[in-house]
């Protein structure tokens, strides 16, 4: 009987929290808006869900063509390393400054499916430009367009996912997205590597262009009327009886006062400052110790985490709904300092592969938890995708500084010291999550407030008893 009453009280408190939230206390509170109690749960069709699976798969295929294959292709075209470095630097800069504008564009759009289709088409135009006109002005323009399209495409996929399934099951949906993206990356890397080896480096970009067709077919199979545009932006859903959609009462600038979001951005900056240079540094160390097997070992170091992500990410999505966000975030952040310390003390190149399992654990957690935490913190604001852009900017800053920092430490103190230093930075990110990052899952927040209300009631009921005893 006690359990029954406890469940009733918890559900009532959760309902009151969403209908009549406590006023924000300064900058510590996340912006929240009243949620309607009679929101209908989304019920997307199986066809739309499968279409999203395959769209994510083919987008990962398309994006794979713009990885290390760009440097290989341009080198084969007799480009200088200075010109190649300039192209990559410009693309990285555009990616960094385009994160927040890209998210804002998706929030302003009324059709996330249309935005995603434009993004994929733009990337394929870039690939065609690389293949047909490998001259500096054309390739520079294509690299800028590709970076800008990528800033829009990632948030658009997350927005479609949230608009289809809603907040209640977005964790599992993000887990499926991560699984199909990981499988797509692995298969595309193998296929494009084979095309480059047996045909030519230009064939990689031709394959990328051809992948536009199945990607758009998969996108078209997602029913437009099943994507709630309000929910996709983090605003209250439009399907609430006959009432008009509730407009978010805050502007985009309010996200910069969302303390948990800014703490999470700082955590991600420290994480990527430690993580981004770790695998390239491993490649340099392996090449110096075993040049003959370096390419094969690094390829395996890339494949192993992809396999772990494909296996683990759906489980992460399900656990996030049961455990909450904090335990999984701590696991993801804790794996990086362990990995860095192992790299610092391992000298046998073949032992590096098991260590990369930690990279797969981190990648699986982050692929699900980053957009999921943003969905929690921006719920009811209408700025879900702008929130993703804020975190993307922090990620880009950390990644941009990581290579320079690791290179300096390696040249000055050696690779072991560099790995240990990166592990220390990763440990700082873990401590930031442990001590400052709050739980963001609405159900867990409701349970915490329920426990606080019980304690407050117990204290208040004890006061008259204590005063009566004194009298």
N, C-alpha and C positions, 0 to 999 in steps of 0.2 A: 504493500500500500504506500509506504514512504517513497519507493521508487516511482510509483505512478504520479504522486503529487509533485515530486521533484521534476519529472518530465513536463508536467503541465505548467509549473512555475517557470521553467526554462523557456518553453515555447512562448508563453505570454510575455516574458521579459524581452525575448528576441524581437517579438512583434512590436512592442513599445519602443524599443531602441530604434527600429527602422522607421516607424511612423512618427515618433516624437524624439528625435535624438537630442542628447544634451548639447547645449551651446558650446562651440569650440572655446577652449581656454587658451587664448594667446596663439602663438605660432606653433604650439606643441600638438594641436589637434589637427587631424586631417580634415579637409573640407568635406562635409557630408550634407546631403539634401534629403528631405523626407521621401521615403519610398512608398508607393501605393500598396495597400495591403492586398488588393484583389488582382495583382498582376498575374496574368496567365503564363504558365511555364511554356517555354518554346518547345515545339515538337517538329524538328526538321525531318524531312523524308530521308530514307536510306540512300536514295539517289544523290541527294545533295551532300550528305556526309561522305559518301564514296568519292564524289567529285572533288571534294576538298582534299581528301587523302591523295588522290592522283595529281591534283594541281600542285600541292606541296612537293610531291615527288619530282615532277617535271621542272618546277622552278629550281629545285636543288640541282638538277641536271644542267639546266641552263647556266646557273651561276658558277658551276664547276669549271666551265670553259674559260673563266676569267681569273683563275688562280695562278699558279706558277707557269701555266702554259703561255701566258702573255710574254713573260721574260724569255722563255725558250723560243717562241715564234719571232719576236723582234730581234733576238740575237742571230737567228738563222737568216734574217733579212739584212744582216750586216749593220745593225744599229750599234752605236757606241753605248757603253754602260752609262755614260752621263745622260744621254737622251732617254734611255730606258728608266733610269732613276728619276728623271724629271717627270716623265709621264706618270710613274707610280706615286710620286710625291704629290703631284697636282690632284690625282684621283683620291688619295688619302685625305688631303685637305678639304676637298669638296664633300667627302663622306662625313668628315668631322663637323663642318659647319652646317650641313644639310639635315642633320638628325631631327632637330626641333622643328624647322620649317616643314620637313616631310611629314612628321606626325600631325602638325597643324593642318596641312593640306588634306590628310585623310579624315581628320575630325570635321572639316568643313564640307567634305564631299557628301553627296546624298546617295551615291552608289559606290560602295567599296569594291564591288565586282568590276565596275568599269575602270576604276583607278588601277586595280591589279592587272587588268588586261592591258592597259596603256603601259604599265611598267614593264611587263614581259615583252611587249612588242618593241619598246624602246631598247631594251637590252639586246634583242635579236638584231635590230638595226645596227647597234654598235658592233656586234659580232660580224655582220656582213661588211661593215666598213673596215674592220681589221683585216678581213680576208681579201677584200677587193682593192683597198687603197692604203697600203702600209707605208704612207708618207707622214711626216711629222704633224702637219696641221690637221689632217683628217683623223689620225690616231689620237691626238690631243683632244679634239672635239668629242670623239667617241668615248674616250675615257671619262670626260666630264659628264657626258650624258649618262653613261653607265652608273657612275657614282650617284648622280641625282636620282635616277630611277630606282636604285637599290634602297635609297633612303625612304622611298614611298612604298616599295613593294613589301618590305618586312612588316611595317605597321598595318598595311592593308590586309595581309594574310591573318594577322592576329585579330583585326577588327572583324573580318568575315567570320572567324571562329567564334568570337564572343557574340556577334549578332545572330549566329545560328543556334548556339546551344545555351547561351545565357551564363550567368555567374555560377549557378549551382553546379554545373558539370564542366566548366571551362578547364579545370585541372586535367581531367581525363582527355579532353580534346587536345590540349597542348601536348600531352604525352604522345598521342597518336601523330600529331604534326611532327614532333621531334623524331619519332621512329621512321616515318616515311622520308623525311629530309635526310636522315643519316643513311638510309638505304640508297636513296637517290645519289647522294654524294659519292658513296663508295662505288656503285656500279658505273656512274658517269666517269669517275676518275680512271677506272680500269678500261672502259671502252674508249675514252678519248686518248688515253696513253697508247692503246693499241693502234688507234687511227694515226696518231702522230708518228709511231714507230714504223708501221707498215706502209703508210701512204705519205703524208707530209704534215708539218706543223700547221699548215693552213687548213687541213682537213678538220682539225679540232673546232675551228670557228664555223665551218660549213655545217658540221653536226649540230652545233649550238643553234644555228638558224633553223635547221629542220625540226628541232625540238619545240619550236614555237607552235606548230600545228597541234600536237597532242596536248600541250599545255592549255591552249585556248579551248580545245574540245572539253577538257576536264573542267575548266572554269565555267563554260557554258552550261554544264550539267548541274551546277549549283543554282537552285531556284532563287531568283532575285527577290520574290515576295516572301521568302522564308528568312531573309536576312533583315533583322530589325535594325534600321539605321540609328535609332536612338540608343539602343542597347550596345550596338557596335562601337559607339563613341563613349560609352560609360555613363550615358544619361539614363533616366528612368525609361522603361520600354513604352512603346507607343500603344501596345495592345492592352489597354486598361479600360474595359467596358466601352462606353461611348464617349469617354472624356478625351479631350485633346491632350497631346503629349505635354508633360511638365517641362518647362524650360529650365535649364540649369541657372542658378542664381549667382554664380561666380564667374569671373573672367579667367582667362588663361594665366594671368599673373599670380593668381592665388595659389597655383601649384608651387611657386617658388617660396611660399610660406608654409608648405606642407612638410613639417619636420621629419616624419618617418621617410618620406620620399627622398629628401635631401640626405638623410643618413644613409639610406640604401645606395644613393648615387656615390657617396664617398666610399662606401664599402666596395662597390664595383670598380671605382677608379683604382683603389689599392690592389684589388685582385688582378686586374688586367695589367697594372704596372709590374706585377710579379710574374704573371702568366705568359704574356704575349711573346716575350723573348726566350722563354725556356726551351721550347722545341728547336728553334733555330740555333740556340747555343749548344744543344745536344748534337745537332747536325755537324757543327764545327768541330766539336770534341771527337765525335765518331770518325770524321774524315781524317783527323790527325792521327788517330790511333789505328784505324783500319780502313784505309782509303778504298780498298778493293770492294768491301761489303757495305760501304757507307750508304749508297743509294738504296739498296735493298732493305737495310735496317731502318732508315728513315721512312721509307714507304710503309713498312710494317708498323712503325710507331704512329703513323697516321691512320692506318686501317683498324688497329686494335681499339682505340677509343670510339671509332664509328660503330664497331660491333657492340661495344658496351652500351652506347647510347640507344641503339636499335632494340636491345634486349631490355634495358632498364627504364627507359623514359616512360612507358605506359604505367609501370609500377609506381614511379615517382608521382605521376598525376593522380593515381588513386590514393596513395598514402597522404598526399597533400590535403585531401578532403577529410581524412580521418585524423591524422596527427596534427594538422595545422602546418603553417609555413616555416616557423622558426626551426624546428628540429631538422628539417631537410636542408634549410639554408646553412645551418651549422655543419652538417655533413659535407655539403658541397665546398664550403670555404675551408674546412679542415683538411680536405684531401690535398690541397695545393702545397701547404708547407711540408707535409709528409713527402710529397713527390719531389720537392726541391731539395730536401735534405738527403733523400736517397740518391738523387743525381749527383750530389756533392761528394758522396763517399763511394759510389760504384764506379769501378774502372773497367769491368768486363762489358763490352758493347752488347753482348747477347742477353745480358740480364736487364737491359733497359726496357725490353718489351713488357715484362710483367709490371714494371713501374708505371707504364702508360695506362694500365687499368685505372689508376687513380684519376688520370685525365679524363677517361670515359665517364667515371662517376660524377666528376665535376660538371662535365658537359651535359650529362643527362639531367642533373639537378637544375642547372642554369637555364637550359632550353625550356623547361617547364615553369620554374619558379619566378624568373624575371618578369615575363608578361603577366603571370598570375598575381604577383605582389602589386604590380602596377594596376591591375584590374581591381584589386581590393582597395587600394589607396585613392583611386580616382572614381570610385563608384558613385554615381549620382552627380558628377561634375560635368559630364559631356566632353572631357578632355583626356580620355584613355590613351589615345595615340600620341598626344603631345607629351604625356607622362613617359611613354616609351622613348620619345625623342630625347627627353632630358637624361634618361639613363644611358641612351646610346651615345650622347655627347660625352658623358663621364667615362664611358667605356673607351671611346675613341681617344680621349686625352691620355688615359693610362696606357693604352696600347702604343700610342705614338711616342711616349717617353720611354717605354720599356726597352726598346732596342738600343737606344743611345746609352741608357744607364748600364745595361748588361755589357755592351761593348766596352765601355770605359772600365768597368770593374774587372772584366776579363783581361784586358791589355795591361792594367795596372797591378792587379793582385792575383790573377789566375782564375781558371774556370771554377775550381772548388769554392773559392771565396765568393765568386759571382753567384753560384747556385745558393750558397748559404745566405747571402744578402737578399736574394729574391725570396727565399723561404721566410726570412724575417719580415719582409714587407707583407707577404701573404699572411703571416701570423698576426700582424697588426690589423689587417682586414678582418680576420676571424674574431679578434678581440672586440672590434667595433660592432660586429654583428651580435656577439654574445652579450655585451653589456648595454648597448644602446638601441638595437633594432627591436621594435616591439612585434608581437604577434599581430597579423593583419587579417586572418581569416574571420569573417563576421561571426560565425558560430562560436569560435573560441573567444572572441572579444565579448560576446554576449554571456558566455559562461563566466568569464572573469568579472564582469559587472554584476552578475548574479551572486557570485561569491562575496564581492565587496558589499552588496546590499544586505546579504545575510549577516555579515560581520557587523555592519552598522546597526542593523536591527537588534542583534544580540547585545551590543554595547548600550543601546538606548533602553532596552528592556531591563538591563542590569542596573541602571542608574537609580530608578525608583526603589528597587529592592535594596540597593545599598543605602540609600537615604533613609528608607524605612527602618533598617536595622540600626542606623545611627540614632534615629529618634527613639 
